[in-house]
């Protein structure tokens, strides 16, 4: 029997792992017009589990319990609404909720995608929505992200993300969007947004913005699984999909080495490379090779190439920083985002020294998008420290600590701050 104190962690794990599938399947069952209702009910189901399981015990099939309770609750709400409409108007033009077949009676999609989450992703990339709205909606519904997590992924205020979600749901409802896969030609047009969602889900798993753990392997696994599922569809067998899968596999190979035995963050130079997964590295290199077919060069190709250079180096000292810097220069031309510019500055510092890196980094100091991004002052701190400017390093680490939320990263920054301060006070 599970201890009562373990139940919140169990519920959180199940909810994180299954919320996207539950929302997607319930939306398929009850219609896109009820998406907001479905999200609310899935959240309420989580609260019911937290309230009931400590007293009644954990069900034998916890995931099945969550699904059944959510489905029944949705049916109850829709039936009440139908009765209210009949009372108020004397008629009800839509199908009676009780006529909706049980989910077990539904035939899976004839399409090889199969998974409701993937179908939900292509639905969420409806052309009536902007790219930002598409990705935001899918991170919330399929990824199970909190608004705060999405805001950090976009480097945007939470209020902006919340408003974007409301508008996206209203637009889908107004367009009477249906939960069904569009024709292959339309799937191709929606593919880029789906890949961006998978990329951001994996990134959140690789470096979680919230909580007590740096890594959320379940999110990484889900992103990899869904990317493989896309490749199972003829429309998905494209160079950029191979490149994204290669990128995720090469990063996933390093997950077990990213933290020490005590859970503390380890930088690339500190990691035990014996813990890197050689099977995932080989598979990542294989898919990177497949991505070279054709004449398409995406940001996933370049990022995967950078990850491959790290993965293939026998040790940190033999890392091909010249090749990595070339890749970042190409990436800047293709996607000159502030985060890419930040990583480019780090590569410059690794090849040409911290002073050169600081000169590059200074261009980003007042960039509006990075003002609440803790990795900007943290990178300043690292380069100041390497340059022997310990007082400036300490100031930068203090600034980064004000912005960092993840507890593992905070502990790392606190250690860096203590080290820099000790150097300032040293004779």
NORHUTA-V208949 format. One line per field, one symbol per residue. ss: DSSP state (h for helix, s for strand, l for the rest). psi: psi as a letter, one per 30 degrees, with the letter a starting at -180 (. if undefined). burial: # if it has 9 or more other ideal C-beta (glycine too) atoms within 8 Angstrom, else .. A space follows every 50 residues. Layout:
# NORHUTA-V208949
ss = ???
psi = ???
burial = ???
This chain:
# NORHUTA-V208949
ss = lllhhhhhhhhhhhhhhhhhhhhhhhhhhhlhhhhhhhhhhhhhhhhhhh hhhhhhlllllhhhhhhhhhhhhhhhhhhhhhhhhhhhhlllllllhhhl llhhhllllllllllhhhhhhhhhllllllhhhhhhhhhhhlllllhhhh hhhhlllhhhhhhhhhhhhhhhhhlllllllllhhhhhhhhhhhhhhhhh hhhhhhllllllllllhhhhhhhhhhhhhhhllhhhllhhhhhhhhhhhh hhllhhhlslllllsllhhhllhhhllhhhhhhhhhhhhhhlllllllhh hhhhhhhhhhhhlllhhhllhhhhhhhhhhhhhhlllhhhhhhhhhhhhh hhlhhhhhhhhhhhlllhhhlllhhhhhhhhhhhhhlllhhhhhhhhhhh hhhlllhhhhhhhhhhhhhhhhhhhll
psi = kkkeffeeeeeeeeeeefeeeeeeeeeeeflffgeeeeeeeeeeeeeeee eeefeflkleieeeeeeeeeeeeeeeeeeeeeeeeeeefgljflkkeffk lkeffkklkfkfeekeeeeeeeefhkffkleeeeeeeeeeeefgkleeee eeefhlleeeeeeeeeeeeeeeeefhkkilklleeeeeffeeeeeeeeee eeeeeeikflafkekifeeeeeeeeeeeeeffkeffilefeeeeeeeeee effgeffflafggkkkleffkjfffkjeeeeeeeeeeeeeffkagkjlfe eeeeeeeeeeefkflefgkifeeeeeeeeeeeeeihleeeeeeeeeeeee egleeeeeeeefffegkefgfgjffeeeeeeeeeefggieeeeeeeeeee effkekeeeeeeeeeeeeeeeeeefk.
burial = ......#..##.##################.#.##.###.##.###.### ..#........##.###.###.###.###..#..##..........#... .....#......#.############..#.#.###########.#.#### #####..#.###.##.###.###...#.#......##..##.######## ######.##....###.#######.######.#.##.############# #####.###...####....#....##..##.######.##......#.# ###########.#.....#.#..##.######.#...#.########### ...#.###.##..#..#..#..##.##########.#..#.######### #.##.#.##########.###.##...
